[in-house]
């Protein structure tokens, strides 16, 4: 069941979203050669708590950390640990926070030091795909208009979208209906309505779309070992158009 949110609920989610956005910017600056993913996780938890928020991921279905930290061929759900980042890596930083019972969720993929041009291009195209999907969040559009816009942009650039993992509704639960695939034909699915809040999150691979889960039960990697990038925003649909809840100062 798709749940429509009141203005008050969306305002609360915006507070959670600001926490997520601010902490992600701290993590972007901290993701430098020599730092461990565990250190980034500690920074993420401290940042959320310092802003009077609660962590959304830690303990969710047994996930052990505050931050999902996914490096290079890791697509999503990477568990922070003793891995040391090195120049040339890219790292997906996926973070959620809860405020007064409501959630927000966002992700960015950032370079560690100087990275290869192909990695820069992958990150840029993935963020463009996110923005293309968000642009379709208009009252009266169909849900799959979002999916089609993302897939079309990604594949036109020669990349592939991950199909096993998708975006989602969000609100009083971190994952709510409806699922939001990053692929599919346009003009299909439920009509978008004011009050819907969705987490839009393209996951894009340089190589083939197939992925697999490592033995830790969480970390998703590309099957062919190619680089992957992930961007995400929590977005409210309003009569005036989409409102990104996980953004600070345009980022």
N, C-alpha and C positions, 0 to 999 in steps of 0.2 A: 504494500500500500504506500502510495506517495503521500508524504505529509507536507502540508503547506505551513510555513512559519509566519508568525505575527511579526509586526515591526519590532516589538520588544525582544522577541527571540532572536531576530536577525541582528539587532543592536548588540545583544550579548555575544553572539557568534563573531561579530566584528571585533569585540574586545579580545576574544580568544585569538582571532586572526591577526590582530596587531602584535600580540605576543609572539606568535609563530613567525611572522615576518621579521620582527626585530631580532629574534634569536637566530634566524637563518642568515641574516646579514652579519651577525657576529661570527657565525660558523664559516661563512664565506671568507672573511678576513683571516680566520684561524687555520684554514686548510692550506698549510704551507709545507714544503718539504721538511721531513723530520718529525712531524707530529703523528701521533697514533690516532686511529679511529676511536679508540677508547677515550682518549683525551677530549676529542670532539664530543663524545657522548656525555662526559662529565660536564663540559661547558654548556651543552644543551639543557641538561637537567637543572643546572644552577641558574641558567638564564630564565627558564620558565618559572621556577620557584621564586626568584627575585622579583618577578613581575606579578606575583600572587596568583599564578596559574597552577594547574595540575598537569602532569604528563599524561598524554593520551595513549601512547603505545606500550609503555612499560607494564608488563603483566597481561596485556591484551592477548587472549588465546595462548598465553604462555611466552609471549615475546619478552626477552630478558632485558631490553634496553629502552632508553628514551628516544634515541635517534636510530633511524635506518641509514646506514652508511654503505653505499654500494660503489665499488671501485672498478673502473675500466669495463670489463666484460660482465660485471655484476649488474643486473637490471634493476632490481628492487629488493628490499627486505634484508639487506646485508647487516649482519650482526657486528657491532663494534667490538674491537679486540686489540691485540698487540701489533696489528699490521701497521707498518711505518709508511706514510705517504712519501712518494719520491717525485721529483720534478718530471713532468710529462704525463703523470696520472690525471685522470678526471674522476671526480667523486660526486655521486648523487646523494644529496642530503634531504631526507624526507622526515618531516617533523609534524607532530600534532599536539595540541593543547586543549585543555578543558577549563572553562570558566562558568561557574554557577550552573553546572549541569549541561552545558552546551559546548560542542566541539568545533575546531577548525583544523585544517590539514593542508599542508603545502609542501612543495619540493622544488629544489633547484639542483642543477648539475654545474659544477664549477671546475676550473682548471687548477692544477697544483703546479705553481711555477709556470714556466714556459711549456706549452703543449704544441703538438703537431697541428698543422693547418687542418687536417682532416677531422681532428677532434674538435677544433673550434667550430668548424662548419656543422658537424653533427649537433653540437649544443645549440647553435644558432637556429638550425632548422627545427629542432625539437621545441624550442621556445616559440618559434613562429607557428608551429602546429597548435600549441596550447592556445595562442592568441586567436588563431583561426576558429578553433572550437568555441572559445568564449564568445566570439562575435555572433555565433548562431544562437546564443541564449536569449532569444527574444520571445515575448509572449505570442503564442499562436504558432510558433515553429514546432516541428516535430523533434523528438529526442534524437533520432538518427541523423538529423541535419548536422548535429555536433560531430557525430561519429564520421560521417561522410566527409566533412570539411577537413578533419584531421588526416584521415587516410589519403585523401586526394593530394593534399599538400606534401605529405611525407613521401608518397610513392612517386610523385612527379619529380622529386629531387633524387630519386634512385635509392631511397632507404626503405626500411620495412617497419611496420608497426607490430608490436607484441599483441597477441590475441588472447592469451590465457589469463591476462590480468587487465582489469578495466577500472574506470572511474566509478563514482558512486554518489548516491544521496548522502547527506550528512546533516546532523542536527543534535538531538538528544542522544543519539548513538553515533559512534565514529563511522559506521557503515550502515546506511539505510538504503531502501529502494528509491529510485531505480538504479540498476547497474548502467554504466555509461561506457559502452565499448568505444574503442578508437578506430573502428572500421565498420563498414556496412553501407547499404544504399541510403540515399536521402529520402525524406518524405515518408518516414515509417515510424511507428511507435507512438507513445502518448504525446498529446499536445503539451507544450510548455506553458506553465501558468505562473503568474506572480505569486511569490511566496515559496516557490521551490528553491532549494539550495543544493547545489551539486559540487562535488569535487571532480574537476576535469583534470586528467593526468595522462597525457601521451607518454608512452615508453617506446623509444625509437632505436632500432639497431642499424648499424652500418651494413651488416650482412643479412642473413636470413632471419625470419621472424621467430623461429622455433627457440624455445627456452627449456631449461630443466632446473630442478630444485636440488641443491646440494644435500649432503648427508645430515647437515645441521637442522634440516626440516624447514628452513626459512629462506636462505639465500638463493635468489633466482639468478641464473647466469644464461648468457646466450649459448646455444648448443654448439655453434661454430667458433666460439671464442672471440667474436667480433665485439667492438666497442658498442656500448649502449648509453643512452642519455634519458633523463626523466625530469619533467617539469610538471608542476601541479599548482592550482589555485582553488580555493573554496570561493564559490561565486553564487550570489543571490540573484534570482530573476525578479525584476521589478517592471512596472508599467513603463518606466523610463529607460529600460534596457538593463544589461547585466551590470552588477556591482561586485567588484572583486573585494572580498573581505580580508584576504591575506596579503595586504600590500601596505607598505609605508613609503611615502614620498616617491611614488611612482615605481617602486621595486617590489 
